[in-house]
Amino acid sequence: MLKVGLTGGIGAGKSEVSRLLVSYGAVLVDSDKIAREVVAPGTPGLAAVVAEFGPGVLTPEGALDRPKLGAIVFADPGRLAALNAIVHPLVRARSAELEAAAGPDAVVVHDVPLLAENGLAPLFDLVLVVDASTETRLDRLVRLRGMTPDEARARMAAQATREQRLAVADLVIDNDGPLEELEPRVRAVWEELRNRS
């Protein structure tokens, strides 16, 4: 089994890279998806978040109000650390379960947005970084995700710098251009991963 840590700043195109890798045969362990699962209604994770942040972070239906929680934690590093202390151990435990279920010859890609921030590179056989310029990422967040420029900059500022991510990279996929340029780059990386596994 080859354990790959996949990361990239918000708006870099990590989701598209992971989708392509899965289409080639990778087993994906998506930390963002798992992070949503571990705070779903009725979970101990959601109860812990409410205990920390209060019932104001819930929707009327009792689900986590992500925009409301995001406004709190992305404006205050201390509050973000408190949230991470709740969610990250739950995500790690579920990720380990999914990895254990993959076959011994699998290329397991762990999609980890905060890999560099949390010093997680040593947990993987190699780290793959999806890279795009700050300008490209800002444009994508505003144009494709509907954020204001200030919201996008705040999200980007809450993450590792581009230099910090590149410092932990074993392989880098440049995703500064259009989508049609991305696919051949990801396919070449997939061949490299298969060779290493």
VOMAR-422733 format. One record per atom (N, C-alpha, C): residue number from 0; atom name; y, z negated, x. Coordinates in Angstrom, 2 decimals, padded with zeros to 5 digits. Example, Ala and Ser with C-alpha at 12.3 -4.5 7.8 and 13.67 -1.06 7.14 Angstrom:
BEGIN
[0,"N",[-005.69,-007.80,013.19]]
[0,"CA",[-004.50,-007.80,012.30]]
[0,"C",[-003.30,-007.80,013.20]]
[1,"N",[-002.25,-007.08,012.85]]
[1,"CA",[-001.06,-007.14,013.67]]
[1,"C",[000.03,-007.87,012.90]]
END
This chain:
BEGIN
[0,"N",[-001.19,000.00,000.85]]
[0,"CA",[000.00,000.00,000.00]]
[0,"C",[001.24,000.00,000.88]]
[1,"N",[002.19,000.87,000.52]]
[1,"CA",[003.47,000.91,001.22]]
[1,"C",[004.51,000.32,000.28]]
[2,"N",[005.17,-000.75,000.72]]
[2,"CA",[006.19,-001.40,-000.10]]
[2,"C",[007.57,-000.93,000.36]]
[3,"N",[008.26,-000.24,-000.54]]
[3,"CA",[009.56,000.35,-000.23]]
[3,"C",[010.63,-000.38,-001.03]]
[4,"N",[011.66,-000.84,-000.35]]
[4,"CA",[012.83,-001.38,-001.03]]
[4,"C",[013.84,-000.28,-001.21]]
[5,"N",[014.19,000.01,-002.46]]
[5,"CA",[015.17,001.06,-002.78]]
[5,"C",[016.45,000.39,-003.24]]
[6,"N",[017.56,000.75,-002.61]]
[6,"CA",[018.83,000.17,-003.01]]
[6,"C",[019.94,001.19,-002.86]]
[7,"N",[021.09,000.83,-003.38]]
[7,"CA",[022.27,001.69,-003.32]]
[7,"C",[023.34,001.03,-004.17]]
[8,"N",[024.58,001.26,-003.83]]
[8,"CA",[025.66,000.67,-004.61]]
[8,"C",[025.71,001.24,-006.01]]
[9,"N",[026.34,000.49,-006.92]]
[9,"CA",[026.49,000.95,-008.29]]
[9,"C",[027.16,002.32,-008.29]]
[10,"N",[026.57,003.25,-009.03]]
[10,"CA",[027.11,004.61,-009.10]]
[10,"C",[026.63,005.54,-008.00]]
[11,"N",[025.76,005.06,-007.11]]
[11,"CA",[025.28,005.92,-006.01]]
[11,"C",[024.19,006.90,-006.46]]
[12,"N",[023.50,006.59,-007.57]]
[12,"CA",[022.46,007.48,-008.06]]
[12,"C",[021.05,006.97,-007.82]]
[13,"N",[020.92,005.67,-007.62]]
[13,"CA",[019.62,005.07,-007.35]]
[13,"C",[018.64,005.30,-008.50]]
[14,"N",[019.12,005.24,-009.73]]
[14,"CA",[018.23,005.44,-010.88]]
[14,"C",[017.62,006.83,-010.89]]
[15,"N",[018.42,007.82,-010.54]]
[15,"CA",[017.92,009.19,-010.50]]
[15,"C",[016.89,009.35,-009.37]]
[16,"N",[017.15,008.73,-008.23]]
[16,"CA",[016.19,008.78,-007.12]]
[16,"C",[014.88,008.11,-007.52]]
[17,"N",[014.96,006.95,-008.16]]
[17,"CA",[013.72,006.27,-008.56]]
[17,"C",[012.97,007.10,-009.59]]
[18,"N",[013.69,007.74,-010.52]]
[18,"CA",[013.03,008.61,-011.51]]
[18,"C",[012.26,009.74,-010.82]]
[19,"N",[012.89,010.36,-009.83]]
[19,"CA",[012.23,011.44,-009.10]]
[19,"C",[011.02,010.92,-008.33]]
[20,"N",[011.15,009.79,-007.67]]
[20,"CA",[010.03,009.24,-006.91]]
[20,"C",[008.84,008.95,-007.82]]
[21,"N",[009.10,008.42,-009.01]]
[21,"CA",[008.03,008.17,-009.98]]
[21,"C",[007.37,009.48,-010.39]]
[22,"N",[008.18,010.52,-010.56]]
[22,"CA",[007.62,011.83,-010.96]]
[22,"C",[006.69,012.39,-009.89]]
[23,"N",[006.88,011.97,-008.63]]
[23,"CA",[006.01,012.42,-007.54]]
[23,"C",[004.79,011.52,-007.37]]
[24,"N",[004.79,010.35,-008.02]]
[24,"CA",[003.61,009.48,-007.94]]
[24,"C",[003.86,008.05,-007.49]]
[25,"N",[005.11,007.69,-007.22]]
[25,"CA",[005.40,006.32,-006.81]]
[25,"C",[005.19,005.36,-007.99]]
[26,"N",[004.84,004.12,-007.68]]
[26,"CA",[004.80,003.04,-008.66]]
[26,"C",[006.14,002.33,-008.57]]
[27,"N",[006.86,002.27,-009.69]]
[27,"CA",[008.20,001.69,-009.68]]
[27,"C",[008.19,000.26,-010.18]]
[28,"N",[008.82,-000.62,-009.41]]
[28,"CA",[009.09,-002.00,-009.84]]
[28,"C",[010.61,-002.09,-009.92]]
[29,"N",[011.15,-002.02,-011.15]]
[29,"CA",[012.58,-001.91,-011.39]]
[29,"C",[013.18,-003.29,-011.64]]
[30,"N",[013.91,-003.80,-010.65]]
[30,"CA",[014.46,-005.15,-010.75]]
[30,"C",[015.44,-005.30,-011.91]]
[31,"N",[016.25,-004.26,-012.17]]
[31,"CA",[017.20,-004.34,-013.29]]
[31,"C",[016.46,-004.47,-014.61]]
[32,"N",[015.42,-003.66,-014.79]]
[32,"CA",[014.63,-003.71,-016.03]]
[32,"C",[013.97,-005.08,-016.17]]
[33,"N",[013.40,-005.57,-015.08]]
[33,"CA",[012.76,-006.88,-015.10]]
[33,"C",[013.80,-007.97,-015.38]]
[34,"N",[015.00,-007.81,-014.80]]
[34,"CA",[016.06,-008.81,-015.02]]
[34,"C",[016.44,-008.88,-016.50]]
[35,"N",[016.35,-007.75,-017.21]]
[35,"CA",[016.60,-007.77,-018.65]]
[35,"C",[015.44,-008.44,-019.39]]
[36,"N",[014.21,-008.16,-018.95]]
[36,"CA",[013.03,-008.74,-019.60]]
[36,"C",[013.02,-010.27,-019.48]]
[37,"N",[013.39,-010.80,-018.31]]
[37,"CA",[013.26,-012.24,-018.10]]
[37,"C",[014.33,-013.05,-018.82]]
[38,"N",[015.34,-012.37,-019.40]]
[38,"CA",[016.35,-013.07,-020.20]]
[38,"C",[016.37,-012.53,-021.63]]
[39,"N",[015.25,-011.96,-022.05]]
[39,"CA",[015.14,-011.49,-023.44]]
[39,"C",[015.11,-012.69,-024.38]]
[40,"N",[015.44,-012.48,-025.67]]
[40,"CA",[015.40,-013.59,-026.61]]
[40,"C",[014.04,-014.29,-026.61]]
[41,"N",[014.10,-015.61,-026.61]]
[41,"CA",[012.88,-016.41,-026.65]]
[41,"C",[012.30,-016.76,-025.30]]
[42,"N",[012.89,-016.24,-024.21]]
[42,"CA",[012.34,-016.52,-022.87]]
[42,"C",[012.97,-017.78,-022.27]]
[43,"N",[012.24,-018.43,-021.37]]
[43,"CA",[012.83,-019.56,-020.64]]
[43,"C",[014.07,-019.12,-019.83]]
[44,"N",[014.06,-017.87,-019.37]]
[44,"CA",[015.21,-017.38,-018.60]]
[44,"C",[016.49,-017.37,-019.43]]
[45,"N",[016.39,-016.90,-020.67]]
[45,"CA",[017.58,-016.89,-021.53]]
[45,"C",[018.04,-018.32,-021.82]]
[46,"N",[017.10,-019.21,-022.07]]
[46,"CA",[017.45,-020.61,-022.32]]
[46,"C",[018.21,-021.20,-021.13]]
[47,"N",[017.78,-020.86,-019.92]]
[47,"CA",[018.44,-021.38,-018.72]]
[47,"C",[019.85,-020.81,-018.57]]
[48,"N",[020.02,-019.52,-018.90]]
[48,"CA",[021.35,-018.90,-018.83]]
[48,"C",[022.29,-019.57,-019.84]]
[49,"N",[021.81,-019.80,-021.05]]
[49,"CA",[022.63,-020.44,-022.08]]
[49,"C",[022.97,-021.88,-021.67]]
[50,"N",[022.02,-022.57,-021.05]]
[50,"CA",[022.28,-023.94,-020.59]]
[50,"C",[023.38,-023.94,-019.53]]
[51,"N",[023.42,-022.90,-018.70]]
[51,"CA",[024.41,-022.81,-017.62]]
[51,"C",[025.77,-022.32,-018.12]]
[52,"N",[025.77,-021.30,-018.98]]
[52,"CA",[027.02,-020.62,-019.35]]
[52,"C",[027.49,-020.91,-020.77]]
[53,"N",[026.65,-021.55,-021.57]]
[53,"CA",[027.05,-021.88,-022.94]]
[53,"C",[026.64,-020.81,-023.93]]
[54,"N",[026.61,-021.16,-025.22]]
[54,"CA",[026.16,-020.22,-026.25]]
[54,"C",[027.11,-019.05,-026.47]]
[55,"N",[028.29,-019.09,-025.86]]
[55,"CA",[029.24,-017.98,-025.99]]
[55,"C",[028.77,-016.71,-025.32]]
[56,"N",[027.72,-016.77,-024.51]]
[56,"CA",[027.21,-015.56,-023.85]]
[56,"C",[026.11,-014.89,-024.68]]
[57,"N",[025.94,-015.35,-025.92]]
[57,"CA",[024.94,-014.75,-026.82]]
[57,"C",[025.61,-013.88,-027.86]]
[58,"N",[024.90,-012.83,-028.28]]
[58,"CA",[025.35,-012.03,-029.42]]
[58,"C",[025.04,-012.82,-030.69]]
[59,"N",[025.59,-012.41,-031.84]]
[59,"CA",[025.25,-013.09,-033.10]]
[59,"C",[023.75,-013.07,-033.39]]
[60,"N",[023.03,-012.09,-032.84]]
[60,"CA",[021.58,-011.98,-033.05]]
[60,"C",[020.77,-012.86,-032.09]]
[61,"N",[021.45,-013.50,-031.14]]
[61,"CA",[020.77,-014.39,-030.22]]
[61,"C",[020.31,-013.74,-028.92]]
[62,"N",[020.74,-012.50,-028.68]]
[62,"CA",[020.43,-011.83,-027.41]]
[62,"C",[021.56,-012.10,-026.42]]
[63,"N",[021.30,-011.83,-025.16]]
[63,"CA",[022.32,-012.00,-024.14]]
[63,"C",[023.41,-010.95,-024.33]]
[64,"N",[024.65,-011.39,-024.38]]
[64,"CA",[025.80,-010.48,-024.47]]
[64,"C",[026.19,-010.12,-023.04]]
[65,"N",[025.61,-009.03,-022.55]]
[65,"CA",[025.80,-008.66,-021.14]]
[65,"C",[027.25,-008.41,-020.76]]
[66,"N",[028.02,-007.67,-021.58]]
[66,"CA",[029.43,-007.47,-021.20]]
[66,"C",[030.20,-008.80,-021.09]]
[67,"N",[029.94,-009.74,-022.01]]
[67,"CA",[030.64,-011.02,-021.97]]
[67,"C",[030.23,-011.81,-020.72]]
[68,"N",[028.92,-011.85,-020.43]]
[68,"CA",[028.46,-012.55,-019.23]]
[68,"C",[028.98,-011.85,-017.98]]
[69,"N",[028.96,-010.52,-018.00]]
[69,"CA",[029.47,-009.76,-016.85]]
[69,"C",[030.92,-010.06,-016.55]]
[70,"N",[031.74,-010.18,-017.61]]
[70,"CA",[033.16,-010.49,-017.42]]
[70,"C",[033.34,-011.84,-016.74]]
[71,"N",[032.45,-012.78,-017.02]]
[71,"CA",[032.51,-014.12,-016.40]]
[71,"C",[032.07,-014.05,-014.94]]
[72,"N",[030.89,-013.49,-014.69]]
[72,"CA",[030.31,-013.59,-013.35]]
[72,"C",[030.94,-012.63,-012.35]]
[73,"N",[031.40,-011.46,-012.79]]
[73,"CA",[031.97,-010.53,-011.82]]
[73,"C",[033.40,-010.89,-011.45]]
[74,"N",[033.98,-011.87,-012.17]]
[74,"CA",[035.32,-012.35,-011.83]]
[74,"C",[035.27,-013.62,-010.98]]
[75,"N",[034.08,-014.19,-010.78]]
[75,"CA",[033.97,-015.50,-010.10]]
[75,"C",[032.68,-015.55,-009.29]]
[76,"N",[032.78,-015.44,-007.96]]
[76,"CA",[031.57,-015.45,-007.14]]
[76,"C",[030.68,-016.68,-007.34]]
[77,"N",[031.27,-017.81,-007.63]]
[77,"CA",[030.48,-019.02,-007.86]]
[77,"C",[029.63,-018.92,-009.12]]
[78,"N",[030.20,-018.32,-010.16]]
[78,"CA",[029.46,-018.14,-011.40]]
[78,"C",[028.36,-017.08,-011.21]]
[79,"N",[028.66,-016.05,-010.44]]
[79,"CA",[027.65,-015.03,-010.14]]
[79,"C",[026.48,-015.66,-009.39]]
[80,"N",[026.78,-016.53,-008.43]]
[80,"CA",[025.71,-017.21,-007.68]]
[80,"C",[024.87,-018.08,-008.61]]
[81,"N",[025.51,-018.72,-009.58]]
[81,"CA",[024.76,-019.56,-010.54]]
[81,"C",[023.82,-018.70,-011.38]]
[82,"N",[024.30,-017.54,-011.82]]
[82,"CA",[023.44,-016.64,-012.59]]
[82,"C",[022.28,-016.14,-011.74]]
[83,"N",[022.58,-015.74,-010.51]]
[83,"CA",[021.53,-015.23,-009.62]]
[83,"C",[020.47,-016.29,-009.34]]
[84,"N",[020.88,-017.55,-009.24]]
[84,"CA",[019.93,-018.63,-008.97]]
[84,"C",[018.93,-018.80,-010.13]]
[85,"N",[019.33,-018.42,-011.32]]
[85,"CA",[018.44,-018.48,-012.48]]
[85,"C",[017.54,-017.25,-012.53]]
[86,"N",[018.16,-016.08,-012.42]]
[86,"CA",[017.45,-014.82,-012.69]]
[86,"C",[016.57,-014.36,-011.52]]
[87,"N",[017.06,-014.48,-010.30]]
[87,"CA",[016.33,-013.91,-009.16]]
[87,"C",[014.91,-014.46,-008.97]]
[88,"N",[014.68,-015.78,-009.06]]
[88,"CA",[013.29,-016.25,-008.92]]
[88,"C",[012.36,-015.70,-010.01]]
[89,"N",[012.88,-015.54,-011.22]]
[89,"CA",[012.07,-014.98,-012.31]]
[89,"C",[011.74,-013.51,-012.04]]
[90,"N",[012.71,-012.78,-011.54]]
[90,"CA",[012.50,-011.36,-011.21]]
[90,"C",[011.49,-011.22,-010.08]]
[91,"N",[011.60,-012.07,-009.05]]
[91,"CA",[010.66,-012.00,-007.92]]
[91,"C",[009.22,-012.25,-008.38]]
[92,"N",[009.05,-013.23,-009.26]]
[92,"CA",[007.69,-013.55,-009.73]]
[92,"C",[007.10,-012.38,-010.51]]
[93,"N",[007.88,-011.78,-011.41]]
[93,"CA",[007.38,-010.65,-012.21]]
[93,"C",[007.14,-009.43,-011.33]]
[94,"N",[008.00,-009.20,-010.35]]
[94,"CA",[007.82,-008.07,-009.42]]
[94,"C",[006.52,-008.20,-008.65]]
[95,"N",[006.19,-009.41,-008.23]]
[95,"CA",[004.95,-009.65,-007.49]]
[95,"C",[003.74,-009.33,-008.36]]
[96,"N",[003.81,-009.67,-009.64]]
[96,"CA",[002.71,-009.35,-010.58]]
[96,"C",[002.51,-007.84,-010.68]]
[97,"N",[003.61,-007.11,-010.83]]
[97,"CA",[003.52,-005.65,-010.98]]
[97,"C",[003.01,-004.99,-009.70]]
[98,"N",[003.46,-005.49,-008.56]]
[98,"CA",[003.00,-004.94,-007.28]]
[98,"C",[001.50,-005.17,-007.12]]
[99,"N",[001.05,-006.36,-007.48]]
[99,"CA",[-000.37,-006.69,-007.35]]
[99,"C",[-001.25,-005.78,-008.21]]
[100,"N",[-000.69,-005.25,-009.29]]
[100,"CA",[-001.45,-004.39,-010.19]]
[100,"C",[-001.54,-002.94,-009.68]]
[101,"N",[-000.73,-002.57,-008.70]]
[101,"CA",[-000.77,-001.21,-008.15]]
[101,"C",[-001.98,-001.08,-007.23]]
[102,"N",[-002.47,000.12,-007.07]]
[102,"CA",[-003.63,000.36,-006.23]]
[102,"C",[-003.33,000.17,-004.75]]
[103,"N",[-004.38,000.02,-003.94]]
[103,"CA",[-004.20,-000.22,-002.50]]
[103,"C",[-003.56,000.95,-001.76]]
[104,"N",[-003.67,002.18,-002.32]]
[104,"CA",[-003.07,003.35,-001.66]]
[104,"C",[-001.70,003.70,-002.22]]
[105,"N",[-001.19,002.86,-003.11]]
[105,"CA",[000.06,003.18,-003.80]]
[105,"C",[001.27,003.09,-002.89]]
[106,"N",[002.27,003.92,-003.22]]
[106,"CA",[003.61,003.74,-002.68]]
[106,"C",[004.37,003.01,-003.78]]
[107,"N",[004.66,001.73,-003.53]]
[107,"CA",[005.34,000.90,-004.52]]
[107,"C",[006.82,000.83,-004.16]]
[108,"N",[007.64,001.36,-005.05]]
[108,"CA",[009.08,001.40,-004.84]]
[108,"C",[009.71,000.28,-005.65]]
[109,"N",[010.30,-000.68,-004.94]]
[109,"CA",[011.01,-001.78,-005.59]]
[109,"C",[012.49,-001.38,-005.68]]
[110,"N",[012.97,-001.11,-006.88]]
[110,"CA",[014.37,-000.77,-007.12]]
[110,"C",[015.14,-002.08,-007.17]]
[111,"N",[015.87,-002.38,-006.09]]
[111,"CA",[016.53,-003.68,-005.93]]
[111,"C",[018.02,-003.46,-005.66]]
[112,"N",[018.86,-003.60,-006.71]]
[112,"CA",[020.29,-003.35,-006.51]]
[112,"C",[020.92,-004.25,-005.45]]
[113,"N",[020.54,-005.50,-005.36]]
[113,"CA",[021.18,-006.46,-004.46]]
[113,"C",[020.33,-006.77,-003.23]]
[114,"N",[019.61,-005.79,-002.74]]
[114,"CA",[018.72,-005.97,-001.60]]
[114,"C",[019.49,-006.44,-000.37]]
[115,"N",[020.57,-005.75,-000.04]]
[115,"CA",[021.34,-006.11,001.16]]
[115,"C",[022.04,-007.46,000.98]]
[116,"N",[022.61,-007.67,-000.21]]
[116,"CA",[023.35,-008.90,-000.49]]
[116,"C",[022.47,-010.14,-000.34]]
[117,"N",[021.22,-010.02,-000.74]]
[117,"CA",[020.33,-011.17,-000.76]]
[117,"C",[019.39,-011.24,000.44]]
[118,"N",[019.62,-010.40,001.44]]
[118,"CA",[018.81,-010.45,002.66]]
[118,"C",[017.33,-010.17,002.43]]
[119,"N",[017.03,-009.23,001.52]]
[119,"CA",[015.64,-008.99,001.12]]
[119,"C",[014.93,-007.90,001.93]]
[120,"N",[015.62,-007.24,002.83]]
[120,"CA",[015.02,-006.14,003.60]]
[120,"C",[013.69,-006.53,004.26]]
[121,"N",[013.56,-007.75,004.83]]
[121,"CA",[012.30,-008.09,005.49]]
[121,"C",[011.08,-008.16,004.56]]
[122,"N",[011.31,-008.17,003.26]]
[122,"CA",[010.19,-008.24,002.31]]
[122,"C",[009.48,-006.89,002.15]]
[123,"N",[010.06,-005.82,002.69]]
[123,"CA",[009.53,-004.47,002.47]]
[123,"C",[009.09,-003.82,003.78]]
[124,"N",[008.15,-002.88,003.66]]
[124,"CA",[007.72,-002.12,004.83]]
[124,"C",[008.85,-001.24,005.34]]
[125,"N",[009.65,-000.73,004.41]]
[125,"CA",[010.85,000.01,004.79]]
[125,"C",[011.85,-000.03,003.66]]
[126,"N",[013.11,000.21,004.03]]
[126,"CA",[014.20,000.19,003.06]]
[126,"C",[014.79,001.59,002.97]]
[127,"N",[014.91,002.07,001.73]]
[127,"CA",[015.49,003.38,001.42]]
[127,"C",[016.81,003.14,000.71]]
[128,"N",[017.89,003.66,001.28]]
[128,"CA",[019.22,003.48,000.70]]
[128,"C",[019.71,004.82,000.14]]
[129,"N",[020.15,004.78,-001.13]]
[129,"CA",[020.82,005.93,-001.74]]
[129,"C",[022.31,005.73,-001.48]]
[130,"N",[022.92,006.68,-000.80]]
[130,"CA",[024.29,006.52,-000.34]]
[130,"C",[025.20,007.56,-000.97]]
[131,"N",[026.39,007.12,-001.36]]
[131,"CA",[027.44,008.02,-001.82]]
[131,"C",[028.77,007.37,-001.47]]
[132,"N",[029.78,008.17,-001.30]]
[132,"CA",[031.10,007.65,-000.92]]
[132,"C",[031.67,006.78,-002.03]]
[133,"N",[032.59,005.94,-001.65]]
[133,"CA",[033.28,005.07,-002.62]]
[133,"C",[033.96,005.92,-003.69]]
[134,"N",[034.58,007.01,-003.29]]
[134,"CA",[035.28,007.87,-004.24]]
[134,"C",[034.31,008.49,-005.25]]
[135,"N",[033.16,008.94,-004.78]]
[135,"CA",[032.16,009.54,-005.67]]
[135,"C",[031.64,008.49,-006.65]]
[136,"N",[031.35,007.31,-006.16]]
[136,"CA",[030.81,006.26,-007.02]]
[136,"C",[031.84,005.85,-008.07]]
[137,"N",[033.09,005.69,-007.67]]
[137,"CA",[034.15,005.34,-008.61]]
[137,"C",[034.28,006.39,-009.70]]
[138,"N",[034.28,007.65,-009.31]]
[138,"CA",[034.36,008.75,-010.27]]
[138,"C",[033.21,008.70,-011.27]]
[139,"N",[031.99,008.48,-010.78]]
[139,"CA",[030.82,008.43,-011.67]]
[139,"C",[030.91,007.26,-012.65]]
[140,"N",[031.34,006.10,-012.17]]
[140,"CA",[031.42,004.92,-013.04]]
[140,"C",[032.45,005.11,-014.14]]
[141,"N",[033.57,005.73,-013.81]]
[141,"CA",[034.62,005.97,-014.80]]
[141,"C",[034.21,007.09,-015.75]]
[142,"N",[033.73,008.19,-015.18]]
[142,"CA",[033.44,009.39,-015.97]]
[142,"C",[032.15,009.26,-016.77]]
[143,"N",[031.11,008.70,-016.17]]
[143,"CA",[029.79,008.69,-016.82]]
[143,"C",[029.47,007.38,-017.53]]
[144,"N",[030.04,006.27,-017.06]]
[144,"CA",[029.72,004.98,-017.68]]
[144,"C",[030.85,004.40,-018.50]]
[145,"N",[031.99,005.09,-018.51]]
[145,"CA",[033.10,004.66,-019.35]]
[145,"C",[033.84,003.42,-018.89]]
[146,"N",[033.68,003.05,-017.61]]
[146,"CA",[034.41,001.88,-017.09]]
[146,"C",[035.85,002.29,-016.80]]
[147,"N",[036.75,001.30,-016.82]]
[147,"CA",[038.09,001.56,-016.31]]
[147,"C",[038.00,001.54,-014.79]]
[148,"N",[038.96,002.15,-014.11]]
[148,"CA",[038.93,002.09,-012.64]]
[148,"C",[038.89,000.66,-012.11]]
[149,"N",[039.62,-000.26,-012.75]]
[149,"CA",[039.61,-001.66,-012.30]]
[149,"C",[038.25,-002.31,-012.49]]
[150,"N",[037.61,-002.04,-013.64]]
[150,"CA",[036.26,-002.59,-013.88]]
[150,"C",[035.29,-002.05,-012.83]]
[151,"N",[035.37,-000.76,-012.57]]
[151,"CA",[034.47,-000.14,-011.60]]
[151,"C",[034.68,-000.73,-010.21]]
[152,"N",[035.95,-000.90,-009.82]]
[152,"CA",[036.23,-001.48,-008.49]]
[152,"C",[035.72,-002.92,-008.40]]
[153,"N",[035.84,-003.68,-009.49]]
[153,"CA",[035.36,-005.07,-009.48]]
[153,"C",[033.84,-005.11,-009.31]]
[154,"N",[033.12,-004.22,-010.02]]
[154,"CA",[031.66,-004.17,-009.88]]
[154,"C",[031.28,-003.78,-008.45]]
[155,"N",[031.98,-002.80,-007.91]]
[155,"CA",[031.68,-002.36,-006.55]]
[155,"C",[031.98,-003.47,-005.53]]
[156,"N",[033.07,-004.20,-005.75]]
[156,"CA",[033.47,-005.27,-004.83]]
[156,"C",[032.50,-006.44,-004.85]]
[157,"N",[031.78,-006.61,-005.97]]
[157,"CA",[030.82,-007.72,-006.10]]
[157,"C",[029.52,-007.43,-005.35]]
[158,"N",[029.37,-006.21,-004.87]]
[158,"CA",[028.15,-005.81,-004.16]]
[158,"C",[028.41,-005.74,-002.65]]
[159,"N",[027.34,-005.53,-001.91]]
[159,"CA",[027.46,-005.34,-000.46]]
[159,"C",[028.33,-004.10,-000.19]]
[160,"N",[028.90,-004.06,001.00]]
[160,"CA",[029.65,-002.87,001.39]]
[160,"C",[028.66,-001.74,001.73]]
[161,"N",[029.19,-000.56,001.75]]
[161,"CA",[028.38,000.60,002.14]]
[161,"C",[027.78,000.37,003.54]]
[162,"N",[028.59,-000.17,004.44]]
[162,"CA",[028.14,-000.42,005.81]]
[162,"C",[027.00,-001.45,005.85]]
[163,"N",[027.10,-002.48,005.03]]
[163,"CA",[026.04,-003.50,004.98]]
[163,"C",[024.72,-002.90,004.49]]
[164,"N",[024.80,-002.02,003.49]]
[164,"CA",[023.57,-001.38,002.99]]
[164,"C",[022.98,-000.46,004.06]]
[165,"N",[023.82,000.35,004.68]]
[165,"CA",[023.32,001.28,005.69]]
[165,"C",[022.72,000.54,006.88]]
[166,"N",[023.21,-000.66,007.16]]
[166,"CA",[022.70,-001.45,008.29]]
[166,"C",[021.24,-001.88,008.08]]
[167,"N",[020.79,-001.99,006.83]]
[167,"CA",[019.40,-002.40,006.57]]
[167,"C",[018.49,-001.21,006.27]]
[168,"N",[019.05,000.00,006.29]]
[168,"CA",[018.30,001.19,005.88]]
[168,"C",[017.36,001.68,006.98]]
[169,"N",[016.14,002.02,006.56]]
[169,"CA",[015.22,002.77,007.43]]
[169,"C",[015.35,004.26,007.14]]
[170,"N",[015.58,004.58,005.88]]
[170,"CA",[015.80,005.96,005.45]]
[170,"C",[017.01,005.98,004.52]]
[171,"N",[017.79,007.07,004.59]]
[171,"CA",[018.99,007.20,003.76]]
[171,"C",[018.93,008.54,003.02]]
[172,"N",[019.22,008.49,001.72]]
[172,"CA",[019.37,009.72,000.94]]
[172,"C",[020.84,009.86,000.60]]
[173,"N",[021.45,010.93,001.07]]
[173,"CA",[022.85,011.21,000.78]]
[173,"C",[022.94,011.81,-000.63]]
[174,"N",[023.66,011.12,-001.51]]
[174,"CA",[023.82,011.61,-002.89]]
[174,"C",[025.29,011.74,-003.23]]
[175,"N",[026.03,012.35,-002.32]]
[175,"CA",[027.46,012.56,-002.57]]
[175,"C",[027.70,013.85,-003.35]]
[176,"N",[026.70,014.72,-003.40]]
[176,"CA",[026.88,016.02,-004.04]]
[176,"C",[026.29,016.10,-005.43]]
[177,"N",[026.14,017.31,-005.94]]
[177,"CA",[025.59,017.50,-007.28]]
[177,"C",[024.08,017.23,-007.34]]
[178,"N",[023.60,017.06,-008.55]]
[178,"CA",[022.21,016.70,-008.79]]
[178,"C",[021.21,017.69,-008.17]]
[179,"N",[021.52,018.97,-008.23]]
[179,"CA",[020.57,019.96,-007.70]]
[179,"C",[020.36,019.83,-006.19]]
[180,"N",[021.29,019.19,-005.49]]
[180,"CA",[021.12,018.95,-004.05]]
[180,"C",[020.26,017.72,-003.79]]
[181,"N",[020.15,016.85,-004.80]]
[181,"CA",[019.43,015.59,-004.61]]
[181,"C",[017.92,015.79,-004.59]]
[182,"N",[017.39,016.60,-005.48]]
[182,"CA",[015.94,016.73,-005.63]]
[182,"C",[015.22,017.10,-004.33]]
[183,"N",[015.67,018.12,-003.59]]
[183,"CA",[014.96,018.43,-002.33]]
[183,"C",[015.03,017.30,-001.31]]
[184,"N",[016.12,016.55,-001.32]]
[184,"CA",[016.23,015.42,-000.39]]
[184,"C",[015.24,014.32,-000.75]]
[185,"N",[015.10,014.06,-002.04]]
[185,"CA",[014.16,013.02,-002.48]]
[185,"C",[012.73,013.47,-002.21]]
[186,"N",[012.43,014.75,-002.44]]
[186,"CA",[011.08,015.26,-002.19]]
[186,"C",[010.72,015.11,-000.71]]
[187,"N",[011.67,015.38,000.17]]
[187,"CA",[011.41,015.24,001.61]]
[187,"C",[011.13,013.78,001.97]]
[188,"N",[011.87,012.87,001.36]]
[188,"CA",[011.64,011.45,001.61]]
[188,"C",[010.27,011.05,001.06]]
[189,"N",[009.90,011.58,-000.12]]
[189,"CA",[008.58,011.27,-000.68]]
[189,"C",[007.47,011.68,000.28]]
[190,"N",[007.58,012.86,000.87]]
[190,"CA",[006.57,013.31,001.85]]
[190,"C",[006.50,012.34,003.02]]
[191,"N",[007.64,011.87,003.47]]
[191,"CA",[007.68,010.89,004.56]]
[191,"C",[006.99,009.59,004.14]]
[192,"N",[007.24,009.14,002.91]]
[192,"CA",[006.62,007.90,002.43]]
[192,"C",[005.11,008.06,002.32]]
[193,"N",[004.65,009.21,001.83]]
[193,"CA",[003.20,009.46,001.73]]
[193,"C",[002.57,009.44,003.11]]
[194,"N",[003.25,010.04,004.08]]
[194,"CA",[002.74,010.07,005.45]]
[194,"C",[002.62,008.65,006.02]]
[195,"N",[003.60,007.82,005.72]]
[195,"CA",[003.60,006.46,006.24]]
[195,"C",[002.56,005.59,005.54]]
[196,"N",[002.22,005.94,004.29]]
[196,"CA",[001.24,005.11,003.57]]
[196,"C",[-000.16,005.53,003.99]]
END
